[in-house]
Amino acid sequence: MKHLFSVLAVVLVLVFAQGRPKAQAQGPAHWQADLTQPQPYVLKRVSSADPTGGNADFRSIEPGATLTVFDVDGPAVLTHLWFTLYDPEPYHLKKLVLRMYWDGEATPSVETPLGDFFGLGLGDYHVWESELLSVANERALNCFFLMPFQKHARLTVTNEGKQKVSSFYFNLDYRALAKPLPADTLYFHAQFRQAQPNLGWTNKWESNGDPLVEDKKNLDGEGNYVWMEAKGRGQFVGVTMSVLQNQDGWWGEGDDMFFIDGESRPSINGTGSEDYFLGAFDFGRSAFSYRLYGAPVKGEERAGSRSSVYRFHLDSPVPFTKSNHRSDNYYSVAYWYQSEPHATFPPLAPAEARIPKLQPVGGPGNAGAVR
């Protein structure tokens, strides 16, 4: 098989305007409200409740159709999203697309397959919990990111599959505010990306310790896989990522590197992918989930294995990158806050191209042909 020249990597590139953000004393508070103080909002909800008072508390979505689940004027702060659904189509989590639009913008600030937004990047359900995202029994999708908007917010779910979604349930809670948000309020964004496969720069290796790959240098991130790109003033707050291994061995040898405001060399350099996600030594023997980090799905170190990981930077929002030599499949959603307007997102891949599939990339454990 021919030599593969791309570097397998994960990169996040942020170019934010300089300047100190103004104080936001009147802005949206953390989602854990101070229970000893009166709250400066009216709590409201948009839901799929049966308008007749009956028990048909759901909507259906025909193939190719878009369901608007939230269409509300501001100022307000969306505080909680809850979805669950019944859809018999395989990989429907990859074929339903969630989009969010703030203040009448023409292009969405959030665009991602529904499952990937909730950390289910491999297209199937698993129960997991974190501070900001969780999936509960049975197929209940929850999000607690604060999402402020000054004038208007619209959230939609589009069915890009071939079968009808017979039952789509939703509850969206928001704080209706009496006063406008501060002019410098940052808006929530989320961007899906994938590489199937994310081609490494070579397939002439048998183990991660081979001198050919062990001694490979990467200081500038050239050829890296990008998690997200943003321009403006803002802050990166986290990522969920899923990996389908095309090759044997450990997928996470790449170091994390931070490139800020156009740096040519990283100002921060870490020690490995599992270290960035705050685990160690290939995540050990079992999956784990904590408030800000975890690996709720932890596969074996062989071709065909699946893993899902996440980290949220509530302590100190930062941009980062990482680099490697392997050729696995990556599916990621980056989450950040920034001023508008935002940069144009890359086109979303067609629904069928988003389905995780093993790829013929060569290397250990890969026969070169996918059954």
N, C-alpha and C positions, 0 to 999 in steps of 0.2 A: 504494500500500500504506500502511496506517496507520502512524503514528509508533510506534516501539518505545521504550519508556521505561526498560527495564532497562539497567543498566550492565554491559557485558562485563568481567568481572574474575575474578581468582583471589584468594581470601582464605583465610587460615588463622587461626583464633581459638583461643587457648589461655588458660585461666584456671587457673593452678596455685597451690596453696597456698604461702604464704610460709614461709620457714624454710630453714636450711642442711641439706642432706642429710648424714647421718652417714657416716663413713668406711666403706668396704666392702672391707676388706683380705682378708676370707675369701670374698668374692663371686666371680662368674664373671669370669675374666680376658678380655682381648682375644683374639679368635680366633687371632691369631698368638702361639702359646704360646712361653714362654721355653724353648728347647731345651736349655739348660744346666742346668735344674733338674728334679728329679723331679716328675711331674704328680700332683695330688691327686685323681684320678678314675680310673674304669674306663671305657674307651671301648666303647660298645655300638652296635648298629645294628638298626633295624627295616627290613625290605625285603620286596619282592614275590617273593623267591626261592622256587622250587618246593619245597614242603615234602617232596616225595618224593625229592629229589635229582636230579630230571630237569632239563630245560631250559625248561620252561614257566614262566619267571620273570616272570609278569605276572598281573594281575587284570583282569576285565572289569567294566563298569558299565552296567547296563541303564538305559534312559530312566526318569527319576524316582527312580532308586536313589541311595543314598549309600554310598560306600566309606570305611571307617575305615582310614587309612594309619598312624596312630600312636596308641597307647593305653597309656601308660606311667606308672608311679608315680614320684614324686620322692623326695628332691630331685635335680634334674638340670638340665642345660643342653643344649638342642637346638642343635647347632652348624652343621649342614649339611643342606639339602634338595636332593634330585635327583629330578626327574621326567622321564619321556618317555612318549609314548603314540602309538598309532595310532587315529585317529578320522576316518572319511571325511566326516563332516558338516561343511559349510561353517561357518566362524566357531565351531568348537567351543571355541576359547580363550575366547570370550565366554560360552559356555553351560555350561561347567564352573565350579563355584563352590568355592573353597577357604575353609575355616573353621578357626579354631583356638580352643580353649577351655582356660583355665588353671585349675587347682585346683577343678574341678567347677562352674565358673560356668554359669549358665543361658543367657546370651547370649554370642556369640563376641567375642573380642578382635581377631580378624582375620576379615573378611568381604569377599571380592573375587573377581571372575572370575579364573580361574587365569592367563590370559594377562596381564591387567592387573597382577597381583602381580609378575610377572617383567618388567614394562616393555613388554609387547606389547599396548598399549592399543588398537590398530587392528584386532585380531582375526586378524592373520597373523604369521608367524614372520620374524624377522631376527636375524642373529648380532650380539651386542654384548657388551661386557665392562665391568664396574666392580668396585669393591672388594667390594660386598655382593651384587650381583645380576649374573647373566650368562646368556646363551643361547648355547650352543655348537653346532657342527655335530654331529649333525643333529637339530634340535628337542630339544636337551637343556637343561632348565630347572634353574638352580642358584641357591641362596640361602645366604648366609653370615652373616645376622643372628644374633646370639646371642639365644636364647630360653630364659631360666631359668624354672623352675617348682618350687614348694615341695612340693606334694602330688601333683599329677597333671596330665597333658597329654593332650589328644585332638585330633587333626587329621583332618578329613574332606574328601572331594571328592564333590560332588553333581552328577549329570548332569541338567541342566535342558534338554537337547536332545531331539530326536525319534529319534535313532539310538543304537544300542549302541556304547559304547566297547569295542572288541574287545580291546585290549591297553593296559593302564596299568601302567607300571613305576615303581618307587620305591625309593630308598635314603635313609634318614634316620639320621644319625649323632648320638649324644648322649653327654654325659659324665655317668655315674652318680656322684653324690657321696656321701661317707661322712658328711658333716656337713650340717646344715640350712643353707639360704641365710640371709643376714642378713634381719632382719624388714623392713627398708626397701628391699629389692630391688625395682627397677622392672621391669615386665613389658612384653613386646613387643606392639605394636598396629599394625594396618594397616587403613585404611578406604578403600573405593572410592566415588567420586562421579562423576557425569557431568552434563552439560547438553547436550542435543541438541534444538534448538540452545541455546547460551548467548547469549541475546538481548542485543545491544547496545542502547544507549539511543536510537539513531536509525539510519535507513537513507538519510538524505538527505545522502550524501557520495559523492565520487568518488575521493578519495585521502586518505591519513592526514594529509597536510599541509593539508587544507582548514581555514580558520579556525574553522568550526563545531566541529570536533573537536580541532583543535590547541590551542584556547584553553579547552577544557572543564576545569573544576576538579574534583578529587576528593581531599578531605582526610580524610574519615571512613569511607570504604569502604562507604557505604550502597548496598544493592542488589547487592553483589558476590557472585560465585560462590565458594562455600566449599569448600576442600580437605578440612578436617576440623575438628571441634570436640571439645575435651577439657576435662574438669574433674578436678582433683586435683593431685598433684605429679608432674611429669615433664618431658620434653623432646622436642621435635620433632627428628627426625634426617634427614628427607629426603622427596623426592617423585619419582615418575615421572609423566609426563603425555604424552598424545598428543592431537594436534589434527587435525581434518578441516576444511579451509577451505571455507566456503560462499561466500566472497567473494574477489575479487582483492586483491592487495596483501599487505603484511607483517602477520602476525597479532600480533606481539609488541611493540606500542608501549607497553604498560602498564608503569608503574613498580612496583617491589616496595616494599611498606610493611610494617612490623612493628608489630603491636598485641599488647601483653603485659599480662596480668592486667586486662583490661577497659578499657584505654586508649581514650579517645575520639578521640585523634589519634595517628598512628604515631610511635613513638620513633625509628625508623630508616626512611629513605626512599631507595630506590634509583633507578635510571635507565632501566630497561626490562627486558622479559622475557628477551631473549637475554643481557642483562647479568647478571640473576639466575642464569641457568644457566651463567654464566662464559664465554660466547662474546661476540661483538661484531659489530655491523654485519650483522644478519640472518643470523648464522652463516656468512657468506661463501658460498663456492661448493660446499662439500662437507660431508658428515657427519663426525662425530668422536666418539670415546669415550675418556674418561680415568678414572682411579681414582674420582674423586668427582663428576664432572660430564661432561656431553656432550649431543650431539644425534645419536644413531646413525641417525636417519631425518630427512632434511632436504629438504622439498619445495620446489618452485618457488612463487613468490608469485602464485598464481592459484587460482581456485575449483577444488575437487577435489583439491588437493594435500594430502599427509599429512606430518606431522612427529611425532617422538617425542623427548622431552628428559628429563633427570634431573639431580638434584643431591642429594648427601648431605653433611650438616653434621657430619662427624666432628671437625672442628676446634673448632666451637662450636655446639652444638645451639640452634636459634632458631625462633620462629614468624614468619610473614610473610604479606603480602598483595600483590596487584597489581591494577591497574585499566585499562580500555580501553573503546573505543566499538564494536567489531566484533561480529559475530554468527556465530561459528564453533562447531564442536562440540568439547567438551572431555571427556576421559576421564582420571581421575587416581587415583592411590593415594598416600596420605600414610602415612608410617611414623614411629612414635614410641614412647617408653617412658614408662610412668606407673604410679603406684600403683593398686591396685584398691580399690573397684569403678570401672569406667569408665562414662562417659555412654552412653546408648542410641544406637545407630547409626541413621541414617535407613534406611527400608526399601529393600532392593535392588530395582532396576527389573526387570521381567520379562525373560526371556532375549531375546525378539525386540526389545524396546525398547533393548537394549544393543548391537545391531548398528550400526556406523557407517553413516550414510546422509546424503547431502546434503539440506539443508533449504531450503524456499522462504522466504528472509528478505529478499529485495531487496538493494539495494546493488550495487556494481561486480562484474561477472562472474556475478551471480546472476540468472537469467531469471525468477525468481518461481515457477517450477514445476519439480518434480523428476521426471525421467524414471524 
